[in-house]
Amino acid sequence: MNASPEAVIYLNVAYIHPVIGNMWHRAEFLAVPLPGQFLAMLCGKTATATFEDYHERGKRAPLVECPHCNVEYRRARGIPILPEHPGLAKLTRQQQPPLKRRS
């Protein structure tokens, strides 16, 4: 019996946007995350990776972009940020990224 050839599906990690609730975030990935892998968003939020079929997304509320991730993305790439950008507003205590401990 002849084996079927493999069909490779290439994923560009630059276009992976983790979704928490109804908000999509940005993160820096070196590779496609594994299910259950810890993720840190540019805004400082954290979550574990899980995957669903894209069509499942339509069953939920429309997505909005995390304004704080957007600011960090723009800063890292030298993209201008308008002074009234919503991502420049102070983060609430619950939204603030965890403090980095010094070793």
Backbone bond lengths (Angstrom), bond angles and torsions (degrees), N, CA, C in turn:
res aa  C-N    CA-C-N  psi(-1)  N-CA   C-N-CA  omega(-1)  CA-C   N-CA-C  phi
1 M - - - 1.449 - - 1.529 108.40 -
2 N 1.317 116.98 133.56 1.461 121.84 -179.87 1.523 110.43 -81.45
3 A 1.309 115.06 135.37 1.470 119.87 177.32 1.527 109.20 -78.11
4 S 1.302 116.26 142.66 1.467 120.72 176.91 1.518 109.19 -72.25
5 P 1.330 116.71 144.82 1.467 118.06 176.53 1.527 110.02 -69.22
6 E 1.307 115.83 154.03 1.462 120.08 177.89 1.524 109.72 -79.21
7 A 1.304 116.00 143.55 1.463 121.95 173.82 1.524 106.74 -110.56
8 V 1.298 116.38 112.53 1.459 121.32 -177.11 1.528 109.36 -84.56
9 I 1.319 116.38 132.50 1.458 122.17 175.59 1.524 106.41 -108.89
10 Y 1.317 116.24 114.37 1.458 120.88 -178.79 1.525 109.89 -92.39
11 L 1.308 115.96 131.59 1.457 121.96 177.80 1.523 108.54 -115.36
12 N 1.310 116.11 133.22 1.456 121.25 177.43 1.525 107.61 -95.03
13 V 1.331 116.84 113.24 1.465 120.36 -175.30 1.525 112.85 -64.00
14 A 1.321 117.94 -18.28 1.468 120.75 177.52 1.526 111.37 -66.81
15 Y 1.323 116.88 -18.88 1.463 120.78 -177.53 1.521 113.12 -107.83
16 I 1.316 116.97 15.97 1.460 120.31 175.30 1.525 107.32 -90.87
17 H 1.329 116.14 119.40 1.461 121.63 -179.04 1.530 108.92 -123.68
18 P 1.332 117.71 100.98 1.461 119.94 179.43 1.531 111.04 -60.36
19 V 1.315 115.91 142.93 1.464 121.93 -179.37 1.524 109.02 -114.29
20 I 1.331 115.24 126.90 1.466 121.94 173.88 1.521 105.55 -121.25
21 G 1.332 116.31 117.49 1.463 120.09 -175.68 1.520 109.13 65.76
22 N 1.318 117.17 -122.55 1.465 119.92 177.94 1.529 111.02 -111.22
23 M 1.343 116.84 21.19 1.460 120.34 -177.54 1.524 110.45 -119.57
24 W 1.348 115.58 129.98 1.458 118.61 175.88 1.519 109.30 -95.59
25 H 1.323 113.59 144.12 1.458 121.67 -174.16 1.520 110.38 -119.43
26 R 1.304 114.51 171.14 1.460 121.46 173.54 1.524 108.17 -115.88
27 A 1.319 114.64 145.98 1.460 121.81 176.62 1.523 107.04 -147.31
28 E 1.303 116.57 158.09 1.465 121.46 177.44 1.525 107.96 -97.15
29 F 1.317 116.50 113.75 1.459 121.33 -179.72 1.520 110.09 -112.06
30 L 1.318 116.09 138.74 1.461 121.24 172.01 1.522 110.20 -93.54
31 A 1.333 115.24 -23.25 1.463 122.02 179.60 1.523 107.93 -152.06
32 V 1.313 116.24 166.85 1.461 120.61 177.15 1.528 107.63 -64.25
33 P 1.336 117.85 126.28 1.465 119.22 -178.93 1.528 111.84 -66.27
34 L 1.303 115.33 152.27 1.461 121.58 177.41 1.524 109.53 -88.86
35 P 1.328 118.44 151.67 1.464 119.71 175.70 1.535 110.09 -55.46
36 G 1.324 115.73 133.13 1.454 120.88 -179.46 1.520 114.55 86.77
37 Q 1.329 116.78 -7.29 1.464 120.44 -179.21 1.526 110.54 -69.70
38 F 1.324 116.74 140.75 1.459 123.58 177.41 1.522 109.06 -68.91
39 L 1.337 116.94 132.48 1.461 122.03 178.92 1.522 109.61 -122.32
40 A 1.315 116.79 140.02 1.465 122.47 174.54 1.523 107.44 -118.68
41 M 1.321 116.11 121.11 1.459 121.28 -179.74 1.529 109.25 -81.83
42 L 1.323 116.99 162.37 1.458 120.73 179.36 1.528 111.98 -61.86
43 C 1.331 116.94 -28.17 1.468 121.10 -179.76 1.524 112.13 -78.95
44 G 1.327 117.64 -10.93 1.454 121.38 -179.67 1.516 114.58 105.67
45 K 1.338 117.93 -12.37 1.466 119.30 177.17 1.521 108.90 -68.59
46 T 1.322 115.60 153.10 1.455 120.77 178.82 1.525 109.83 -128.81
47 A 1.315 115.58 155.05 1.463 122.02 179.19 1.523 107.84 -164.40
48 T 1.317 116.25 172.89 1.461 120.36 173.68 1.525 108.67 -107.39
49 A 1.310 115.73 146.35 1.465 121.78 -175.90 1.522 111.38 -73.73
50 T 1.313 114.94 137.69 1.452 122.73 170.55 1.524 106.24 -143.37
51 F 1.299 117.05 156.85 1.457 120.35 -175.32 1.516 110.89 -126.16
52 E 1.329 115.75 142.11 1.459 123.09 174.94 1.515 108.26 -137.39
53 D 1.316 116.08 159.70 1.452 121.32 173.85 1.523 108.79 -65.14
54 Y 1.303 117.31 142.06 1.466 122.06 -177.60 1.525 112.10 -56.02
55 H 1.309 117.97 -33.44 1.464 121.02 -177.87 1.532 112.56 -67.35
56 E 1.321 117.44 -20.45 1.462 120.83 175.87 1.525 110.95 -66.53
57 R 1.316 116.61 -27.04 1.464 121.86 -178.07 1.532 111.39 -60.42
58 G 1.323 117.45 -37.11 1.455 121.74 -177.73 1.517 114.15 -65.00
59 K 1.315 117.51 -15.00 1.461 121.71 -179.24 1.526 111.96 -83.09
60 R 1.319 116.78 -4.11 1.468 121.34 -177.34 1.527 110.01 -114.65
61 A 1.316 115.48 177.60 1.472 121.31 179.18 1.528 110.08 -63.55
62 P 1.327 117.27 155.82 1.471 120.19 178.02 1.528 111.20 -59.94
63 L 1.311 115.51 148.62 1.461 121.14 -179.41 1.522 111.78 -85.24
64 V 1.314 115.02 149.50 1.461 121.73 170.46 1.526 107.16 -126.51
65 E 1.317 116.07 152.81 1.456 120.50 179.78 1.522 110.47 -82.61
66 C 1.314 117.01 140.65 1.467 121.69 175.66 1.531 107.74 -67.68
67 P 1.323 117.89 117.35 1.463 119.41 -177.51 1.527 112.85 -65.84
68 H 1.328 117.68 -29.21 1.465 120.61 -179.49 1.531 110.79 -73.32
69 C 1.331 117.09 -37.70 1.469 120.26 173.97 1.530 109.69 -63.59
70 N 1.332 115.96 -39.45 1.460 120.50 -179.21 1.521 110.91 -61.80
71 V 1.332 117.34 -42.07 1.465 120.82 178.84 1.525 110.32 -62.57
72 E 1.332 117.18 -46.11 1.468 120.03 -179.37 1.524 111.30 -64.28
73 Y 1.320 116.86 -38.97 1.464 121.88 177.31 1.533 109.71 -61.04
74 R 1.331 116.47 -46.81 1.464 121.29 -179.24 1.531 111.21 -64.42
75 R 1.322 116.88 -44.21 1.472 120.53 179.73 1.520 111.00 -58.52
76 A 1.320 116.31 -44.82 1.466 121.09 -176.99 1.527 112.37 -65.26
77 R 1.319 116.60 -23.97 1.463 120.55 -176.64 1.526 113.69 -109.96
78 G 1.319 116.49 5.04 1.457 120.21 178.78 1.520 113.66 69.95
79 I 1.327 117.09 24.62 1.461 121.40 178.78 1.532 107.68 -84.91
80 P 1.330 118.39 130.86 1.468 120.17 -178.44 1.532 112.54 -56.94
81 I 1.330 114.48 145.24 1.465 122.14 178.16 1.525 107.16 -122.69
82 L 1.313 116.57 121.03 1.459 120.35 178.86 1.527 110.15 -68.81
83 P 1.331 118.16 146.13 1.466 120.86 -178.22 1.530 113.66 -58.88
84 E 1.328 117.45 -27.32 1.468 120.27 -178.90 1.537 112.93 -91.70
85 H 1.326 117.34 9.84 1.472 120.80 179.76 1.526 109.01 -57.30
86 P 1.346 118.36 129.80 1.471 120.62 -177.61 1.528 113.73 -62.28
87 G 1.309 117.68 -21.98 1.459 120.72 179.40 1.519 113.53 -73.66
88 L 1.330 116.79 -11.05 1.462 120.16 177.99 1.525 112.05 -84.92
89 A 1.331 116.64 -10.60 1.467 120.46 177.54 1.523 108.70 -65.09
90 K 1.299 116.11 149.53 1.465 120.84 179.43 1.523 110.31 -60.00
91 L 1.318 115.68 140.01 1.457 120.73 174.51 1.522 108.99 -75.92
92 T 1.324 116.41 143.57 1.458 119.12 173.68 1.520 107.83 -70.50
93 R 1.302 117.34 162.93 1.470 121.08 -178.73 1.528 111.04 -55.16
94 Q 1.326 117.11 -38.14 1.461 121.44 -178.82 1.533 111.11 -68.76
95 Q 1.326 118.40 -30.01 1.459 122.08 -177.20 1.519 113.13 -86.17
96 Q 1.334 117.90 -16.97 1.454 119.96 -173.87 1.520 111.23 -65.15
97 P 1.339 115.65 140.68 1.462 118.77 177.67 1.525 110.69 -65.48
98 P 1.330 117.31 152.42 1.462 119.42 178.64 1.524 110.62 -63.86
99 L 1.322 115.95 148.33 1.459 120.50 178.16 1.516 109.69 -68.25
100 K 1.321 115.36 139.90 1.460 119.77 177.17 1.520 108.09 -84.61
101 R 1.307 115.88 128.12 1.463 120.67 -179.77 1.513 109.83 -86.94
102 R 1.307 114.49 139.60 1.466 119.21 176.99 1.513 109.37 -83.46
103 S 1.319 115.42 141.40 1.463 118.83 179.75 1.505 110.82 -88.87
